């Protein structure tokens, strides 16, 4: 019984961590995929700050889909004259993860 409770507690702990682990892992992914060369969480660099992106799309129910496409294919005109190139090194799953993380920035 005691070992079952310990195992159950370990499984529960593993599922309790993902919010923080997700955020840290995704920030690392953004760094690894060179997103942070043009973006920052809280200030404009070449592209908009992620907090500004989150604010702009806060009420858009299709934001994850739209922005995932933009990460993958690139785009221009929404944030100024500098286009965002396509990110061919990013998979669709990674792009979706990155977009969800960006939209969580407040």
TAVENZI-V904524 format. One record per pair of residues at least 24 apart in sequence whose ideal C-beta (glycine too) atoms are under 7 Angstrom apart, sorted by the first residue. I is the first residue (numbers start at 1). J is the second residue. If there is no record, write none. Layout:
BEGIN
i;j
I;J
I;J
END
This chain:
BEGIN
i;j
23;101
26;97
26;98
26;101
29;94
29;97
29;98
30;98
33;87
33;89
33;90
33;94
35;98
41;105
46;82
47;79
47;84
48;79
50;102
50;105
51;105
51;106
53;102
54;102
54;103
54;104
54;105
54;106
57;103
63;103
64;96
64;99
64;100
64;103
67;99
68;92
68;95
68;96
68;99
71;95
71;98
71;99
END
